[in-house]
Amino acid sequence: MTAGQGPRREKVARAVAEEPRAADPARLVPLVRDGTLHHCRGRLADDTTILAVRPRTSAGH
């Protein structure tokens, strides 16, 4: 973990623990995006990419 990731990572982990569907990429990306924008007071100083990857199931789907 790089410096400064702790509190945001903990908030995401807590959100997923409270609502497992928050781990779905369609819900996770906005959660991380909104939290990041809130953390930087609505402005990013540089380009940012948010990527959510879902592990394959044993059936390969």
CHARMM internal coordinates of N, CA and C (Angstrom, degrees):
IC EDIT
DIST 1 N 1 CA 1.4541
DIST 1 CA 1 C 1.5228
ANGL 1 N 1 CA 1 C 107.59
DIST 1 C 2 N 1.3264
ANGL 1 CA 1 C 2 N 116.95
DIHE 1 N 1 CA 1 C 2 N 131.61
DIST 2 N 2 CA 1.4505
ANGL 1 C 2 N 2 CA 119.69
DIHE 1 CA 1 C 2 N 2 CA 177.26
DIST 2 CA 2 C 1.5176
ANGL 2 N 2 CA 2 C 109.68
DIHE 1 C 2 N 2 CA 2 C -85.56
DIST 2 C 3 N 1.3160
ANGL 2 CA 2 C 3 N 115.61
DIHE 2 N 2 CA 2 C 3 N 162.99
DIST 3 N 3 CA 1.4630
ANGL 2 C 3 N 3 CA 120.71
DIHE 2 CA 2 C 3 N 3 CA -178.02
DIST 3 CA 3 C 1.5206
ANGL 3 N 3 CA 3 C 111.02
DIHE 2 C 3 N 3 CA 3 C -55.82
DIST 3 C 4 N 1.3131
ANGL 3 CA 3 C 4 N 116.17
DIHE 3 N 3 CA 3 C 4 N 136.31
DIST 4 N 4 CA 1.4539
ANGL 3 C 4 N 4 CA 121.13
DIHE 3 CA 3 C 4 N 4 CA 175.52
DIST 4 CA 4 C 1.5184
ANGL 4 N 4 CA 4 C 114.95
DIHE 3 C 4 N 4 CA 4 C 91.00
DIST 4 C 5 N 1.3260
ANGL 4 CA 4 C 5 N 118.71
DIHE 4 N 4 CA 4 C 5 N -8.13
DIST 5 N 5 CA 1.4588
ANGL 4 C 5 N 5 CA 120.25
DIHE 4 CA 4 C 5 N 5 CA -178.70
DIST 5 CA 5 C 1.5209
ANGL 5 N 5 CA 5 C 112.93
DIHE 4 C 5 N 5 CA 5 C -82.36
DIST 5 C 6 N 1.3091
ANGL 5 CA 5 C 6 N 118.07
DIHE 5 N 5 CA 5 C 6 N -22.49
DIST 6 N 6 CA 1.4486
ANGL 5 C 6 N 6 CA 122.69
DIHE 5 CA 5 C 6 N 6 CA -173.10
DIST 6 CA 6 C 1.5090
ANGL 6 N 6 CA 6 C 115.91
DIHE 5 C 6 N 6 CA 6 C -49.34
DIST 6 C 7 N 1.3407
ANGL 6 CA 6 C 7 N 119.03
DIHE 6 N 6 CA 6 C 7 N -62.12
DIST 7 N 7 CA 1.4681
ANGL 6 C 7 N 7 CA 119.28
DIHE 6 CA 6 C 7 N 7 CA -175.76
DIST 7 CA 7 C 1.5286
ANGL 7 N 7 CA 7 C 113.41
DIHE 6 C 7 N 7 CA 7 C -60.73
DIST 7 C 8 N 1.3137
ANGL 7 CA 7 C 8 N 118.57
DIHE 7 N 7 CA 7 C 8 N -39.15
DIST 8 N 8 CA 1.4660
ANGL 7 C 8 N 8 CA 120.37
DIHE 7 CA 7 C 8 N 8 CA 179.36
DIST 8 CA 8 C 1.5227
ANGL 8 N 8 CA 8 C 110.37
DIHE 7 C 8 N 8 CA 8 C -68.33
DIST 8 C 9 N 1.3119
ANGL 8 CA 8 C 9 N 116.49
DIHE 8 N 8 CA 8 C 9 N -41.79
DIST 9 N 9 CA 1.4603
ANGL 8 C 9 N 9 CA 120.20
DIHE 8 CA 8 C 9 N 9 CA 178.17
DIST 9 CA 9 C 1.5241
ANGL 9 N 9 CA 9 C 110.18
DIHE 8 C 9 N 9 CA 9 C -61.33
DIST 9 C 10 N 1.3294
ANGL 9 CA 9 C 10 N 116.76
DIHE 9 N 9 CA 9 C 10 N -41.67
DIST 10 N 10 CA 1.4621
ANGL 9 C 10 N 10 CA 120.86
DIHE 9 CA 9 C 10 N 10 CA 179.53
DIST 10 CA 10 C 1.5258
ANGL 10 N 10 CA 10 C 111.38
DIHE 9 C 10 N 10 CA 10 C -64.44
DIST 10 C 11 N 1.3236
ANGL 10 CA 10 C 11 N 117.64
DIHE 10 N 10 CA 10 C 11 N -38.55
DIST 11 N 11 CA 1.4701
ANGL 10 C 11 N 11 CA 120.70
DIHE 10 CA 10 C 11 N 11 CA 178.97
DIST 11 CA 11 C 1.5199
ANGL 11 N 11 CA 11 C 110.77
DIHE 10 C 11 N 11 CA 11 C -64.99
DIST 11 C 12 N 1.3287
ANGL 11 CA 11 C 12 N 116.98
DIHE 11 N 11 CA 11 C 12 N -41.34
DIST 12 N 12 CA 1.4655
ANGL 11 C 12 N 12 CA 120.04
DIHE 11 CA 11 C 12 N 12 CA 178.47
DIST 12 CA 12 C 1.5240
ANGL 12 N 12 CA 12 C 109.75
DIHE 11 C 12 N 12 CA 12 C -66.33
DIST 12 C 13 N 1.3296
ANGL 12 CA 12 C 13 N 117.09
DIHE 12 N 12 CA 12 C 13 N -44.49
DIST 13 N 13 CA 1.4650
ANGL 12 C 13 N 13 CA 120.47
DIHE 12 CA 12 C 13 N 13 CA 179.22
DIST 13 CA 13 C 1.5204
ANGL 13 N 13 CA 13 C 110.79
DIHE 12 C 13 N 13 CA 13 C -60.08
DIST 13 C 14 N 1.3148
ANGL 13 CA 13 C 14 N 117.24
DIHE 13 N 13 CA 13 C 14 N -41.23
DIST 14 N 14 CA 1.4653
ANGL 13 C 14 N 14 CA 121.53
DIHE 13 CA 13 C 14 N 14 CA 179.41
DIST 14 CA 14 C 1.5300
ANGL 14 N 14 CA 14 C 110.50
DIHE 13 C 14 N 14 CA 14 C -65.76
DIST 14 C 15 N 1.3272
ANGL 14 CA 14 C 15 N 117.22
DIHE 14 N 14 CA 14 C 15 N -42.57
DIST 15 N 15 CA 1.4689
ANGL 14 C 15 N 15 CA 120.99
DIHE 14 CA 14 C 15 N 15 CA 179.55
DIST 15 CA 15 C 1.5276
ANGL 15 N 15 CA 15 C 110.98
DIHE 14 C 15 N 15 CA 15 C -62.33
DIST 15 C 16 N 1.3273
ANGL 15 CA 15 C 16 N 116.84
DIHE 15 N 15 CA 15 C 16 N -40.97
DIST 16 N 16 CA 1.4669
ANGL 15 C 16 N 16 CA 120.73
DIHE 15 CA 15 C 16 N 16 CA 179.69
DIST 16 CA 16 C 1.5258
ANGL 16 N 16 CA 16 C 110.55
DIHE 15 C 16 N 16 CA 16 C -70.78
DIST 16 C 17 N 1.3319
ANGL 16 CA 16 C 17 N 117.42
DIHE 16 N 16 CA 16 C 17 N -36.39
DIST 17 N 17 CA 1.4652
ANGL 16 C 17 N 17 CA 120.12
DIHE 16 CA 16 C 17 N 17 CA 177.93
DIST 17 CA 17 C 1.5345
ANGL 17 N 17 CA 17 C 110.63
DIHE 16 C 17 N 17 CA 17 C -65.24
DIST 17 C 18 N 1.3268
ANGL 17 CA 17 C 18 N 116.64
DIHE 17 N 17 CA 17 C 18 N -38.04
DIST 18 N 18 CA 1.4698
ANGL 17 C 18 N 18 CA 120.99
DIHE 17 CA 17 C 18 N 18 CA -179.74
DIST 18 CA 18 C 1.5222
ANGL 18 N 18 CA 18 C 111.83
DIHE 17 C 18 N 18 CA 18 C -75.44
DIST 18 C 19 N 1.3280
ANGL 18 CA 18 C 19 N 116.38
DIHE 18 N 18 CA 18 C 19 N -33.53
DIST 19 N 19 CA 1.4726
ANGL 18 C 19 N 19 CA 121.18
DIHE 18 CA 18 C 19 N 19 CA -178.07
DIST 19 CA 19 C 1.5236
ANGL 19 N 19 CA 19 C 107.89
DIHE 18 C 19 N 19 CA 19 C -141.88
DIST 19 C 20 N 1.3343
ANGL 19 CA 19 C 20 N 118.21
DIHE 19 N 19 CA 19 C 20 N 93.97
DIST 20 N 20 CA 1.4624
ANGL 19 C 20 N 20 CA 120.83
DIHE 19 CA 19 C 20 N 20 CA -176.33
DIST 20 CA 20 C 1.5324
ANGL 20 N 20 CA 20 C 114.68
DIHE 19 C 20 N 20 CA 20 C -54.84
DIST 20 C 21 N 1.3274
ANGL 20 CA 20 C 21 N 117.32
DIHE 20 N 20 CA 20 C 21 N -27.52
DIST 21 N 21 CA 1.4741
ANGL 20 C 21 N 21 CA 118.93
DIHE 20 CA 20 C 21 N 21 CA 178.51
DIST 21 CA 21 C 1.5195
ANGL 21 N 21 CA 21 C 112.25
DIHE 20 C 21 N 21 CA 21 C -66.82
DIST 21 C 22 N 1.3336
ANGL 21 CA 21 C 22 N 117.65
DIHE 21 N 21 CA 21 C 22 N -14.14
DIST 22 N 22 CA 1.4699
ANGL 21 C 22 N 22 CA 120.78
DIHE 21 CA 21 C 22 N 22 CA 176.88
DIST 22 CA 22 C 1.5220
ANGL 22 N 22 CA 22 C 111.17
DIHE 21 C 22 N 22 CA 22 C -65.64
DIST 22 C 23 N 1.3405
ANGL 22 CA 22 C 23 N 118.21
DIHE 22 N 22 CA 22 C 23 N -17.09
DIST 23 N 23 CA 1.4632
ANGL 22 C 23 N 23 CA 121.69
DIHE 22 CA 22 C 23 N 23 CA 178.17
DIST 23 CA 23 C 1.5211
ANGL 23 N 23 CA 23 C 112.44
DIHE 22 C 23 N 23 CA 23 C -78.28
DIST 23 C 24 N 1.3310
ANGL 23 CA 23 C 24 N 117.71
DIHE 23 N 23 CA 23 C 24 N -11.87
DIST 24 N 24 CA 1.4634
ANGL 23 C 24 N 24 CA 120.79
DIHE 23 CA 23 C 24 N 24 CA 176.35
DIST 24 CA 24 C 1.5251
ANGL 24 N 24 CA 24 C 108.26
DIHE 23 C 24 N 24 CA 24 C -62.76
DIST 24 C 25 N 1.3434
ANGL 24 CA 24 C 25 N 117.98
DIHE 24 N 24 CA 24 C 25 N 131.28
DIST 25 N 25 CA 1.4684
ANGL 24 C 25 N 25 CA 119.73
DIHE 24 CA 24 C 25 N 25 CA -176.76
DIST 25 CA 25 C 1.5328
ANGL 25 N 25 CA 25 C 114.53
DIHE 24 C 25 N 25 CA 25 C -50.90
DIST 25 C 26 N 1.3215
ANGL 25 CA 25 C 26 N 117.38
DIHE 25 N 25 CA 25 C 26 N -36.50
DIST 26 N 26 CA 1.4666
ANGL 25 C 26 N 26 CA 119.74
DIHE 25 CA 25 C 26 N 26 CA -179.55
DIST 26 CA 26 C 1.5297
ANGL 26 N 26 CA 26 C 111.85
DIHE 25 C 26 N 26 CA 26 C -65.60
DIST 26 C 27 N 1.3200
ANGL 26 CA 26 C 27 N 117.49
DIHE 26 N 26 CA 26 C 27 N -23.89
DIST 27 N 27 CA 1.4676
ANGL 26 C 27 N 27 CA 121.85
DIHE 26 CA 26 C 27 N 27 CA 177.54
DIST 27 CA 27 C 1.5270
ANGL 27 N 27 CA 27 C 111.24
DIHE 26 C 27 N 27 CA 27 C -99.48
DIST 27 C 28 N 1.3270
ANGL 27 CA 27 C 28 N 116.47
DIHE 27 N 27 CA 27 C 28 N -32.84
DIST 28 N 28 CA 1.4552
ANGL 27 C 28 N 28 CA 120.86
DIHE 27 CA 27 C 28 N 28 CA -175.85
DIST 28 CA 28 C 1.5259
ANGL 28 N 28 CA 28 C 112.53
DIHE 27 C 28 N 28 CA 28 C -68.80
DIST 28 C 29 N 1.3229
ANGL 28 CA 28 C 29 N 116.83
DIHE 28 N 28 CA 28 C 29 N -43.17
DIST 29 N 29 CA 1.4703
ANGL 28 C 29 N 29 CA 119.55
DIHE 28 CA 28 C 29 N 29 CA -178.51
DIST 29 CA 29 C 1.5303
ANGL 29 N 29 CA 29 C 111.56
DIHE 28 C 29 N 29 CA 29 C -59.99
DIST 29 C 30 N 1.3419
ANGL 29 CA 29 C 30 N 119.93
DIHE 29 N 29 CA 29 C 30 N -49.22
DIST 30 N 30 CA 1.4696
ANGL 29 C 30 N 30 CA 118.59
DIHE 29 CA 29 C 30 N 30 CA 177.19
DIST 30 CA 30 C 1.5272
ANGL 30 N 30 CA 30 C 112.88
DIHE 29 C 30 N 30 CA 30 C -62.27
DIST 30 C 31 N 1.3314
ANGL 30 CA 30 C 31 N 117.47
DIHE 30 N 30 CA 30 C 31 N -35.17
DIST 31 N 31 CA 1.4564
ANGL 30 C 31 N 31 CA 120.87
DIHE 30 CA 30 C 31 N 31 CA 178.33
DIST 31 CA 31 C 1.5268
ANGL 31 N 31 CA 31 C 110.66
DIHE 30 C 31 N 31 CA 31 C -60.68
DIST 31 C 32 N 1.3328
ANGL 31 CA 31 C 32 N 116.11
DIHE 31 N 31 CA 31 C 32 N -47.17
DIST 32 N 32 CA 1.4655
ANGL 31 C 32 N 32 CA 120.61
DIHE 31 CA 31 C 32 N 32 CA 179.67
DIST 32 CA 32 C 1.5295
ANGL 32 N 32 CA 32 C 110.64
DIHE 31 C 32 N 32 CA 32 C -69.15
DIST 32 C 33 N 1.3343
ANGL 32 CA 32 C 33 N 116.89
DIHE 32 N 32 CA 32 C 33 N -43.39
DIST 33 N 33 CA 1.4686
ANGL 32 C 33 N 33 CA 120.60
DIHE 32 CA 32 C 33 N 33 CA 179.40
DIST 33 CA 33 C 1.5225
ANGL 33 N 33 CA 33 C 111.11
DIHE 32 C 33 N 33 CA 33 C -58.76
DIST 33 C 34 N 1.3164
ANGL 33 CA 33 C 34 N 116.50
DIHE 33 N 33 CA 33 C 34 N -49.99
DIST 34 N 34 CA 1.4673
ANGL 33 C 34 N 34 CA 119.93
DIHE 33 CA 33 C 34 N 34 CA -177.82
DIST 34 CA 34 C 1.5256
ANGL 34 N 34 CA 34 C 111.39
DIHE 33 C 34 N 34 CA 34 C -63.85
DIST 34 C 35 N 1.3355
ANGL 34 CA 34 C 35 N 116.51
DIHE 34 N 34 CA 34 C 35 N -40.50
DIST 35 N 35 CA 1.4555
ANGL 34 C 35 N 35 CA 119.85
DIHE 34 CA 34 C 35 N 35 CA 177.81
DIST 35 CA 35 C 1.5160
ANGL 35 N 35 CA 35 C 112.35
DIHE 34 C 35 N 35 CA 35 C -64.61
DIST 35 C 36 N 1.3302
ANGL 35 CA 35 C 36 N 116.21
DIHE 35 N 35 CA 35 C 36 N -39.15
DIST 36 N 36 CA 1.4672
ANGL 35 C 36 N 36 CA 120.33
DIHE 35 CA 35 C 36 N 36 CA 178.55
DIST 36 CA 36 C 1.5229
ANGL 36 N 36 CA 36 C 110.78
DIHE 35 C 36 N 36 CA 36 C -65.92
DIST 36 C 37 N 1.3259
ANGL 36 CA 36 C 37 N 116.63
DIHE 36 N 36 CA 36 C 37 N -45.29
DIST 37 N 37 CA 1.4692
ANGL 36 C 37 N 37 CA 119.76
DIHE 36 CA 36 C 37 N 37 CA 178.85
DIST 37 CA 37 C 1.5256
ANGL 37 N 37 CA 37 C 111.15
DIHE 36 C 37 N 37 CA 37 C -63.55
DIST 37 C 38 N 1.3131
ANGL 37 CA 37 C 38 N 116.98
DIHE 37 N 37 CA 37 C 38 N -38.58
DIST 38 N 38 CA 1.4652
ANGL 37 C 38 N 38 CA 119.71
DIHE 37 CA 37 C 38 N 38 CA 177.37
DIST 38 CA 38 C 1.5289
ANGL 38 N 38 CA 38 C 109.86
DIHE 37 C 38 N 38 CA 38 C -63.34
DIST 38 C 39 N 1.3290
ANGL 38 CA 38 C 39 N 116.02
DIHE 38 N 38 CA 38 C 39 N -43.27
DIST 39 N 39 CA 1.4652
ANGL 38 C 39 N 39 CA 120.94
DIHE 38 CA 38 C 39 N 39 CA -179.47
DIST 39 CA 39 C 1.5292
ANGL 39 N 39 CA 39 C 111.34
DIHE 38 C 39 N 39 CA 39 C -61.16
DIST 39 C 40 N 1.3438
ANGL 39 CA 39 C 40 N 117.37
DIHE 39 N 39 CA 39 C 40 N -38.48
DIST 40 N 40 CA 1.4807
ANGL 39 C 40 N 40 CA 120.00
DIHE 39 CA 39 C 40 N 40 CA -178.34
DIST 40 CA 40 C 1.5264
ANGL 40 N 40 CA 40 C 112.25
DIHE 39 C 40 N 40 CA 40 C -97.55
DIST 40 C 41 N 1.3207
ANGL 40 CA 40 C 41 N 116.35
DIHE 40 N 40 CA 40 C 41 N 19.34
DIST 41 N 41 CA 1.4709
ANGL 40 C 41 N 41 CA 121.80
DIHE 40 CA 40 C 41 N 41 CA 177.17
DIST 41 CA 41 C 1.5310
ANGL 41 N 41 CA 41 C 112.82
DIHE 40 C 41 N 41 CA 41 C 58.80
DIST 41 C 42 N 1.3365
ANGL 41 CA 41 C 42 N 115.15
DIHE 41 N 41 CA 41 C 42 N 37.01
DIST 42 N 42 CA 1.4635
ANGL 41 C 42 N 42 CA 120.22
DIHE 41 CA 41 C 42 N 42 CA 172.30
DIST 42 CA 42 C 1.5145
ANGL 42 N 42 CA 42 C 116.52
DIHE 41 C 42 N 42 CA 42 C 86.54
DIST 42 C 43 N 1.3262
ANGL 42 CA 42 C 43 N 118.52
DIHE 42 N 42 CA 42 C 43 N -3.16
DIST 43 N 43 CA 1.4722
ANGL 42 C 43 N 43 CA 120.57
DIHE 42 CA 42 C 43 N 43 CA -179.44
DIST 43 CA 43 C 1.5155
ANGL 43 N 43 CA 43 C 110.29
DIHE 42 C 43 N 43 CA 43 C -133.26
DIST 43 C 44 N 1.3227
ANGL 43 CA 43 C 44 N 114.75
DIHE 43 N 43 CA 43 C 44 N 132.82
DIST 44 N 44 CA 1.4595
ANGL 43 C 44 N 44 CA 120.29
DIHE 43 CA 43 C 44 N 44 CA 175.08
DIST 44 CA 44 C 1.5205
ANGL 44 N 44 CA 44 C 108.40
DIHE 43 C 44 N 44 CA 44 C -100.56
DIST 44 C 45 N 1.3184
ANGL 44 CA 44 C 45 N 116.55
DIHE 44 N 44 CA 44 C 45 N 137.81
DIST 45 N 45 CA 1.4644
ANGL 44 C 45 N 45 CA 121.19
DIHE 44 CA 44 C 45 N 45 CA -179.05
DIST 45 CA 45 C 1.5258
ANGL 45 N 45 CA 45 C 111.83
DIHE 44 C 45 N 45 CA 45 C -80.28
DIST 45 C 46 N 1.3231
ANGL 45 CA 45 C 46 N 117.57
DIHE 45 N 45 CA 45 C 46 N -12.54
DIST 46 N 46 CA 1.4568
ANGL 45 C 46 N 46 CA 121.11
DIHE 45 CA 45 C 46 N 46 CA -176.67
DIST 46 CA 46 C 1.5229
ANGL 46 N 46 CA 46 C 108.81
DIHE 45 C 46 N 46 CA 46 C -151.00
DIST 46 C 47 N 1.3334
ANGL 46 CA 46 C 47 N 115.92
DIHE 46 N 46 CA 46 C 47 N 172.66
DIST 47 N 47 CA 1.4581
ANGL 46 C 47 N 47 CA 120.44
DIHE 46 CA 46 C 47 N 47 CA 176.91
DIST 47 CA 47 C 1.5240
ANGL 47 N 47 CA 47 C 109.58
DIHE 46 C 47 N 47 CA 47 C -64.59
DIST 47 C 48 N 1.3070
ANGL 47 CA 47 C 48 N 115.67
DIHE 47 N 47 CA 47 C 48 N 147.55
DIST 48 N 48 CA 1.4590
ANGL 47 C 48 N 48 CA 121.44
DIHE 47 CA 47 C 48 N 48 CA 179.71
DIST 48 CA 48 C 1.5135
ANGL 48 N 48 CA 48 C 109.09
DIHE 47 C 48 N 48 CA 48 C -137.33
DIST 48 C 49 N 1.3065
ANGL 48 CA 48 C 49 N 116.59
DIHE 48 N 48 CA 48 C 49 N 141.97
DIST 49 N 49 CA 1.4602
ANGL 48 C 49 N 49 CA 122.16
DIHE 48 CA 48 C 49 N 49 CA 175.35
DIST 49 CA 49 C 1.5164
ANGL 49 N 49 CA 49 C 108.59
DIHE 48 C 49 N 49 CA 49 C -123.18
DIST 49 C 50 N 1.3161
ANGL 49 CA 49 C 50 N 115.62
DIHE 49 N 49 CA 49 C 50 N 133.58
DIST 50 N 50 CA 1.4586
ANGL 49 C 50 N 50 CA 121.14
DIHE 49 CA 49 C 50 N 50 CA 174.94
DIST 50 CA 50 C 1.5241
ANGL 50 N 50 CA 50 C 106.14
DIHE 49 C 50 N 50 CA 50 C -115.37
DIST 50 C 51 N 1.3170
ANGL 50 CA 50 C 51 N 115.64
DIHE 50 N 50 CA 50 C 51 N 124.06
DIST 51 N 51 CA 1.4499
ANGL 50 C 51 N 51 CA 121.46
DIHE 50 CA 50 C 51 N 51 CA -178.23
DIST 51 CA 51 C 1.5169
ANGL 51 N 51 CA 51 C 108.77
DIHE 50 C 51 N 51 CA 51 C -127.10
DIST 51 C 52 N 1.3073
ANGL 51 CA 51 C 52 N 116.77
DIHE 51 N 51 CA 51 C 52 N 124.28
DIST 52 N 52 CA 1.4634
ANGL 51 C 52 N 52 CA 120.99
DIHE 51 CA 51 C 52 N 52 CA 176.31
DIST 52 CA 52 C 1.5223
ANGL 52 N 52 CA 52 C 107.59
DIHE 51 C 52 N 52 CA 52 C -111.30
DIST 52 C 53 N 1.3215
ANGL 52 CA 52 C 53 N 116.03
DIHE 52 N 52 CA 52 C 53 N 125.60
DIST 53 N 53 CA 1.4663
ANGL 52 C 53 N 53 CA 121.74
DIHE 52 CA 52 C 53 N 53 CA -178.65
DIST 53 CA 53 C 1.5063
ANGL 53 N 53 CA 53 C 108.61
DIHE 52 C 53 N 53 CA 53 C -116.17
DIST 53 C 54 N 1.2918
ANGL 53 CA 53 C 54 N 115.21
DIHE 53 N 53 CA 53 C 54 N 131.26
DIST 54 N 54 CA 1.4640
ANGL 53 C 54 N 54 CA 121.36
DIHE 53 CA 53 C 54 N 54 CA 179.44
DIST 54 CA 54 C 1.5256
ANGL 54 N 54 CA 54 C 108.09
DIHE 53 C 54 N 54 CA 54 C -104.13
DIST 54 C 55 N 1.3298
ANGL 54 CA 54 C 55 N 117.88
DIHE 54 N 54 CA 54 C 55 N 129.16
DIST 55 N 55 CA 1.4723
ANGL 54 C 55 N 55 CA 119.27
DIHE 54 CA 54 C 55 N 55 CA 178.70
DIST 55 CA 55 C 1.5272
ANGL 55 N 55 CA 55 C 110.63
DIHE 54 C 55 N 55 CA 55 C -65.67
DIST 55 C 56 N 1.3207
ANGL 55 CA 55 C 56 N 115.57
DIHE 55 N 55 CA 55 C 56 N 149.63
DIST 56 N 56 CA 1.4652
ANGL 55 C 56 N 56 CA 119.69
DIHE 55 CA 55 C 56 N 56 CA 176.46
DIST 56 CA 56 C 1.5153
ANGL 56 N 56 CA 56 C 110.35
DIHE 55 C 56 N 56 CA 56 C -69.02
DIST 56 C 57 N 1.3119
ANGL 56 CA 56 C 57 N 115.14
DIHE 56 N 56 CA 56 C 57 N 146.72
DIST 57 N 57 CA 1.4540
ANGL 56 C 57 N 57 CA 119.12
DIHE 56 CA 56 C 57 N 57 CA 173.79
DIST 57 CA 57 C 1.5232
ANGL 57 N 57 CA 57 C 108.06
DIHE 56 C 57 N 57 CA 57 C -80.87
DIST 57 C 58 N 1.3048
ANGL 57 CA 57 C 58 N 117.91
DIHE 57 N 57 CA 57 C 58 N 168.47
DIST 58 N 58 CA 1.4570
ANGL 57 C 58 N 58 CA 121.03
DIHE 57 CA 57 C 58 N 58 CA -179.75
DIST 58 CA 58 C 1.5245
ANGL 58 N 58 CA 58 C 112.03
DIHE 57 C 58 N 58 CA 58 C -62.06
DIST 58 C 59 N 1.3325
ANGL 58 CA 58 C 59 N 117.18
DIHE 58 N 58 CA 58 C 59 N -24.51
DIST 59 N 59 CA 1.4689
ANGL 58 C 59 N 59 CA 121.02
DIHE 58 CA 58 C 59 N 59 CA 178.30
DIST 59 CA 59 C 1.5224
ANGL 59 N 59 CA 59 C 111.45
DIHE 58 C 59 N 59 CA 59 C -82.04
DIST 59 C 60 N 1.3528
ANGL 59 CA 59 C 60 N 117.64
DIHE 59 N 59 CA 59 C 60 N -5.83
DIST 60 N 60 CA 1.4577
ANGL 59 C 60 N 60 CA 120.25
DIHE 59 CA 59 C 60 N 60 CA 179.49
DIST 60 CA 60 C 1.5052
ANGL 60 N 60 CA 60 C 114.38
DIHE 59 C 60 N 60 CA 60 C 82.36
DIST 60 C 61 N 1.3307
ANGL 60 CA 60 C 61 N 117.71
DIHE 60 N 60 CA 60 C 61 N 13.39
DIST 61 N 61 CA 1.4785
ANGL 60 C 61 N 61 CA 121.07
DIHE 60 CA 60 C 61 N 61 CA 179.02
DIST 61 CA 61 C 1.4887
ANGL 61 N 61 CA 61 C 110.22
DIHE 60 C 61 N 61 CA 61 C -101.52
END
COOR INIT
IC SEED 1 N 1 CA 1 C
IC BUILD
